[in-house]
Amino acid sequence: MNGCRQVVVWCVLSWCSGVLHAQENPWRGFRGGEAQGRTGARFHSLNWSAPGGVQWKAPIPGSGVSSPVLTSDRVYLTSSWTSDLAVRKRRWIVLAQAVCAGIALYAWLRRTRLDRRLWAVGLAASLAVILAPVWWPGSERWVNSPIRAAAAGSLQMVGLGVAAAGFLHPRGWRHWLLMASLLAIPLFWLAWGVPAPRAASRTLANALVALVAEAGLIAIATVQLGRLRDMRDAGPRWAVWPLLVAMPLTVMGARLVTTGATDVRAVVAVDRRSGEVVWVREVFDSPRSTQHFYNSAATPTPVVAGDTVFAYFGNAGLVAVDSAGRVLWNNEDLPYRSLFGAGASPVEHDGVLVISSGGPAQPYVAGIQAATGAVLWKNSRRPSKNVDGNNRTPVIVRIKGESCAVIWDVDEVACLSVRTGRELFLYRLQAPLRVGPNTSSIVSGGRALFLADENGAVRLDLDALEKGRDPVKWFSKGPGADCASPVLVNGMLFMVNEDGIASARDAITGKVVWEASLPDGEYFASPVTDGESVLFCNRQGDCAFVDAARPDAVVARNTADGLVMATPAAFDGTIYIRSERRLTAIGRGPQVAGKSR
């Protein structure tokens, strides 16, 4: 009996997979029209260096890690860049800090006998943190979190503080320096705001910890220098005023250069046939939110419905743009409270956009009317103890005769009616099914849901969830998924973890049927499939094709142009890969008048 039941389920899964493959719908959202990472036409080219491989490359203004979405003649994606005003502000800050450092250096040359090597180390450390985010924009990622921003400001103050300590001879002045460090620096951090107003208490705590440590270092350096150096020729006024000038400029610079930037968010349209950028529409110009250094201000993938593109930018808001680049509406009343930035993409169904705001403090799911941008409903979720919240994109299924969005929180799975937001079922995940705070999204196939994290995968039965019964069909430990969402093809669940360990599980039994190490690198992009092969790409741009029927070896390897973190898109046999600065089309272009271009 069990064997017959497995055969029936296998047939259902295979039939559903075949139906999806037969329907060659445009790749209109995250992981395709069905949000499952599957396309219906065979990939045209597995060897990208051969003739007919790369069709075109389009430079994309700004940067982002959102995936491309497709219509019959366009490719849409989102991007972001630092606003011109913020760039000009940085230049003035750097100039002011350079003048500040010059004043301190002049005072040292004229009035002190401080060890030049110690001064050089302190000054170099300060200037390195000041200049790096300006002259090497990529280094901004390392100071874009609250902890790194606090460390950056503190490092500058340590450098200047250690250098200025040599100016001080009377012990009383050293005490005043310590008090100034403890009182003035936190006041400047408060006066100029913390990197994320929505996470003020946590950010301020990180800043204060770093600043207290810094004050201790300055105190130690001051005492040691006072003992080792004879500074009888230095007067108190030369000791204090360079530091008083340096302190506010340094701290303000650390705030504004590293985390006080303003980002422009934009939607970009590219012609599918030629690769030419048709238009770039700037939709938001607002302060940068805190984010993981691998994240961006343009991470959620847009979704297309008809001729309208809907783009979500986390705390900046949600916007609708038509095919001509005109803004139809925007909604800036969708707060996203997270430390590492937004990652979940919107989904559209029956004229409703579903937005999952899974921040750790006040998570919610909202239904937005696609025609107007009005909030139809908002469903509050349980707060999470994980600091990074939940960034999993919902999937749409049918339950109790209704279309519902399946939401996978850290410790529960729920289904919310797309029309009303009413909760149709809720299942609490228990250990060992309770998975970690990764961003791998749900995979659906037939009447099954597949959840994967770094420790393995779980299969849940939709019918059992609907009736309130135990839905767990199997739990399979072993290599799983981190950020990359799995893909279901040929009755097997393919996945890859961040370290490049790929695996495939039998969808019926959960047994691991294949496991292999892919090219070295970090894997964030989700795999995609055409039913015959599965494409995996790592951040370094190394891409591998694996046979979907017999996954015993890599059948082709290629290299993309630049860093790849976005999930590829595929339609009509062409693969579209978004790297750090460009979009590449691989394979023949769309059919025009019966011919391929």
C-alpha positions, 0 to 999 in steps of 0.5 A: 500500500505504501508503495502504491501511495509513493507511485501516485505521489510521484506521478502527481509531482511529475505531472505538475512539474511537466505542466510547469515546464509546458507553460513557457511563461515569462520569468516575472518575479523572484525565481520565475513566474511560479517562484520555483526556479523552473523554466519551460524551454531548454537552455540554448547554450551550456558552453558560454565561450562557444559561438552562440554563447554570450548574446549581449552584455548591458552595463547597469548603472549603480549596483544591486543584487536583485534578480532580473525579471522578464516580459516578452521584450524587456528585462527589468531590474532594480539598482541603487547608487549614492546620491550626488549630494552625498558624494559632494558632502563626503568630499567636504568632510574628507577635506575638513578632516585632512585640514584637521590632521594637518593642524595636528601635525603642524602642532606636533612639529612645532611644539613636541618631541613625540616619537614619530613612529607612534604618531605616524601609526595613529595618523595613518590609521585615522586617515585610512578609515577616513579615505577608504570609503571615498576612494575605494567605494567597494570598501564601504561594505566593510563599514556599513553595519552599525558595529563596523561604523562604530569601530570605524569612528573609534579607530579614528579617535584612537589614532588621533587620541594616541597622537594627541596624548603626547602633547600632554605633560601635566597629569591634570590635562591627561585626566581632562582628555579622558573625560572629554573622550568619554563625554564628547564622543557619545554626544556627537554620535547622538547628535548626528544620529545612529545608522538606523533610527529603527534600530536605535537602541541596538546600534547605540549600544554597539557604538557605546561599547566601542567608544568605551573601549576606545576611551580605555585605550586613549587613557592607557596610551596617555599614561604610558606616554606621560611616563616615557616622554619628557614633554616639558617644552609643550604647553597645555594650550598646544595639547588641547586645542588640536584635539578639540578641533579634531574630535568633532570633525573625525566623529562626524566624518565617521558617521557621514562617510560610512553610514550617513550616505543617501541612496538613490533607488531606481528601476532599470529597463533593458531591451531583451533583443539588443541589450540596450538600456531603454530607461532608468527611472529614479524612484526613491532618494532616501537615507541608507538603511543598515544592511549586511555588507553583502546586501544592497539597497536594491536586493528584493527582486521586482515583480511584473504584472501586465505592463507594470513593474512593482519594485520593493526597497525595504524601508524606502518603500514600494513603487509601481512603474509602467513600461514607459518608465512612468511612476504610477504610485508609491507607498512609503508606509511599509516600515522594515525594521531589520539590522541587515537589510531587506531581502524578501521579494514581493509576489503578485497574485490576482491583483494583490501584492504580498510583502513580507516584512520579517524584521526581528522586532515587529514583523508583518505581512501586508497585502497591497492593491496592485492598482493603487498601492493601498494597503488592503490588509496587514497581518502581524507575525510573532517577533523573532529573537534572531537579529536578522529577522526573516527574508524568505519570499512567500509562495502562492498555493491553493488551500480551502478553495482560496489562494494563499501566501505561504509564509515561512517564519523562523519557527512556524509556517503559515498560510494567509489568504491573498484576498483578506490576509486571514490565516488559513493554517499555522504549523509550529515547527518543533526541533529538529524541524525548527530551522535557522534564520537563513533566507532559503525560500519554500519550494512547492510541488504538487501538494507538498512544501519543501523547507531547507536550511543548513542542516537538511530539508523537511517535506510537509503535506499541504492536505494535512496542514489544511486539515490540522494533522501532522504534515511531516512526511520526512525530515532529512539531515545532511547538506542543505541550503543557506541563502540559495533556495532549492529547486524541484525537478525530476522528482528530486530536490536540488540545493546548495549551501553557502560553501558550495556543497550541492545535493539532491534528495528524492522528493518522495523519501527524502533520501540523499541521492547525490552530493558533490562539491561545486567550484570553490566559492560562496553560493548565494544565488538560487539554482535554476533549471530547464528540466534537463540541467540545473545551473549553480553560480557562486559569488565569484562568477563560477557557474556549473551545469549538473544533469537533472536526471543523473546528477553524478557529475558537472556537465559544463562549467563557465565563468560569468563576468563579475561577482554574482549574487543574484539568482539568474533568470531564464526564458525562451532558452536564454539565461540572464545573469546579473553580476555586480555591474552588468547584465549578460544574456546567454543563448539565442535571443527572442524569436522575431518574425520566425527567426532568431536574433 
